[in-house]
Every structure is written in structure tokens, then in C-alpha cells.
């Protein structure tokens, strides 16, 4: 004999699932926004940043997404508006352009972006592909998501209340990116 699940119980279970998914999305969006500040700080610590300009003298920042292009564009706008007054849209007084791209589009760009930021959790093969691309291009790859630095992403964050920069030393060495020594002293370090 089949037991019928009361509608109310099924409704509550569904509501809990939806609430958890929405809560995860809010946490991810918060981490992305906090991560933008650290991403700019890591880029500012790149001692060769001035050599990574496009033909117009800008830093192109690749924001890698896999899902919603409209949401990626909204995040790009937020990143572009960071800073106040003359520092808005600039890193070390160098103007930048935040450009949403998919992982596939990333490797088709005429010139590698000055820095790469993950807006989504890519699958393991795609993450490895992006990590390898960043290493081969001598570019900083930043992810605000937990566990990515341990999987080869060069930079991320630790903690949520007072987030700190987190650097994968093996990836840093493999990529030949040179970061300011002071930045390395204040960042948490992962040495696989």
C-alpha cells in the first residue's frame, strides 16, 4: 500500500530546498563582491602589471562565467564602478575594462587578460583548463570560492568575516607572476 505524502509536508521540503539554493546564491554573490576588492589588490601587487596593457593602455580583466551572461555583465559593471572619484575603474592609476567571457572565449581573446576572475564554480576539467591557461599566460587567476586555491587557482580568499588574500605558492611559481613581497607577507599562503 502506497503512503501519500501530505501536500503540506511536500511543500515544506520543496521550500527548504529552494531556500538553501537561494541562500547559497546569496553567499556566492557576497563572496564575489568581497573578492573584487582583493582581486584588485592582487593585481596591484603584480610587479609586471604595466606590461599587461591592451593597445588602448587599459587592463582587460576577464570575468569567467558559465551560466548567466546577464548576471556576468552586472558583475562586470559593479567591478567597473569600484573606487571613488578618479580611482573608479582604475588599478594603480591604470584604467581597466571588466569583460565577461566563457572559458572557451577566454582562450580566443587576441591578448590574454591582465587578470582572470572566476564568477562561477566551473567543473573540475574546466577549472584545470583555466588554471593551465593562466599559468601559461603568466596571469593572475582569482577565485572567491572555497577550495579553488587548493585546486591550483593562484589567488583567492580565506575566511568570510575578515577575508584575507590566499595565494597558491606552487601556481605562483609556475606562472612566473611576480608579486610584491609586502603583499606576500600579509597574504595567507598555500604550499601544496
C-alpha positions in Angstrom: 0.0 0.0 0.0 1.4 3.4 -1.0 1.5 6.1 1.5 0.6 9.5 0.3 2.8 12.4 1.4 0.6 15.2 2.6 0.8 18.2 0.4 1.9 20.4 3.3 5.0 18.2 4.0 5.9 18.1 0.3 5.5 21.9 0.2 7.8 22.4 3.2 10.5 20.1 1.8 10.4 22.0 -1.5 10.5 25.3 0.3 13.6 24.2 2.3 15.4 23.1 -0.9 14.6 26.4 -2.7 15.7 28.4 0.4 19.0 26.5 0.6 19.7 27.1 -3.1 18.8 30.8 -2.7 21.0 31.1 0.4 23.9 29.6 -1.4 23.5 32.0 -4.3 23.4 35.0 -1.9 26.6 33.7 -0.2 28.3 33.3 -3.6 27.3 36.8 -4.7 28.6 38.2 -1.4 31.9 36.3 -1.9 32.2 37.6 -5.5 31.7 41.2 -4.4 34.2 40.9 -1.5 36.6 39.1 -3.8 36.6 42.0 -6.3 38.4 44.2 -3.8 41.0 41.5 -3.2 41.3 40.8 -6.9 42.2 44.5 -7.5 44.7 44.3 -4.6 46.4 41.2 -6.0 46.6 42.8 -9.4 48.1 45.9 -7.9 50.8 43.6 -6.3 51.7 42.3 -9.7 55.1 43.8 -10.4 54.7 43.4 -14.1 51.2 44.8 -14.4 52.2 47.7 -16.6 53.3 45.2 -19.2 49.9 43.7 -19.5 48.0 46.6 -21.0 46.0 46.4 -24.2 46.6 48.7 -27.2 44.5 51.4 -25.6 46.5 51.4 -22.4 43.9 49.5 -20.3 44.0 46.4 -18.3 41.5 43.9 -19.6 40.0 41.8 -16.7 38.5 38.6 -17.8 35.4 37.6 -15.7 34.8 33.9 -16.5 31.2 32.7 -16.2 29.5 29.6 -17.3 25.8 30.4 -16.6 24.0 33.6 -16.9 25.6 36.2 -19.2 23.3 39.0 -17.9 24.5 38.3 -14.3 28.1 38.3 -15.5 27.5 41.7 -17.2 26.0 43.0 -14.0 29.1 41.9 -12.0 31.4 43.5 -14.7 29.5 46.8 -14.2 30.0 46.5 -10.4 33.7 45.9 -10.8 34.0 48.8 -13.2 32.3 51.2 -10.7 34.6 50.2 -7.8 36.7 53.1 -6.4 35.8 56.7 -5.8 36.4 59.7 -7.9 39.4 59.4 -10.1 40.2 55.9 -8.8 36.9 54.5 -10.1 37.7 51.8 -12.8 41.4 52.0 -12.1 44.2 49.9 -10.6 47.4 51.8 -9.7 46.0 54.7 -11.8 45.7 52.4 -14.9 42.2 52.2 -16.3 40.7 48.7 -16.6 37.8 47.1 -18.5 36.0 44.2 -17.0 35.0 41.8 -19.7 32.6 38.8 -19.1 33.8 35.7 -21.0 33.2 32.0 -21.0 36.2 29.6 -20.5 36.2 28.9 -24.3 36.1 32.7 -25.2 38.9 33.3 -22.7 41.4 31.4 -24.8 40.2 33.0 -28.1 41.0 36.6 -27.0 43.6 38.4 -29.0 45.6 39.0 -25.9 45.3 37.3 -22.5 43.5 39.4 -19.9 45.7 41.1 -17.3 43.8 39.2 -14.7 41.2 36.4 -14.7 38.3 36.2 -12.1 36.0 33.2 -11.7 32.4 34.2 -11.3 31.1 30.6 -11.2 32.2 27.2 -10.0 33.4 25.5 -13.1 33.6 21.8 -13.3 36.9 20.2 -12.5 38.1 19.8 -16.1 37.2 23.4 -17.0 38.8 24.7 -13.8 42.0 22.8 -14.7 41.8 24.2 -18.2 41.6 27.8 -16.9 44.3 27.2 -14.3 46.6 25.9 -17.1 45.7 28.9 -19.3 46.5 31.4 -16.6 49.9 29.7 -15.8 50.9 29.6 -19.5 49.8 33.2 -20.0 51.6 34.4 -16.8 48.4 35.8 -15.5 46.8 36.0 -12.1 43.7 33.8 -11.7 41.5 34.7 -8.8 38.5 32.8 -7.4 36.4 33.8 -4.4 35.2 30.2 -3.9 36.5 27.9 -1.2 38.7 25.0 -2.3 39.8 26.6 -5.6 43.2 27.7 -4.4 43.9 24.2 -3.2 43.0 23.0 -6.7 45.6 25.2 -8.4 44.0 28.7 -8.6 46.7 31.2 -7.9 44.7 33.5 -5.6 41.6 33.6 -3.5 40.4 34.4 0.0 40.3 32.8 3.4 37.6 33.5 5.9 34.3 35.3 5.5 34.2 37.7 8.4 37.6 39.3 7.8 38.7 37.8 4.4 42.4 37.7 3.7 44.2 37.1 0.4 45.2 33.5 -0.1 48.0 32.5 -2.5 48.9 29.1 -4.0 52.7 29.3 -4.0 53.2 26.5 -6.5 50.9 28.1 -9.0 52.6 31.5 -8.4 56.0 29.9 -9.1 54.7 28.0 -12.2 53.1 31.1 -13.7 56.2 33.3 -13.3 54.0 36.1 -12.0 56.0 38.4 -9.6 54.0 39.7 -6.7 55.2 42.4 -4.4 57.0 41.0 -1.3 54.8 43.0 1.1 51.7 41.6 -0.4 53.1 38.0 0.0 53.9 38.7 3.7 50.3 39.8 4.5 48.6 37.0 2.4 47.9 33.5 3.7 49.8 31.0 1.7 49.0 27.5 0.5 52.1 25.4 -0.3 51.0 22.0 -1.7 
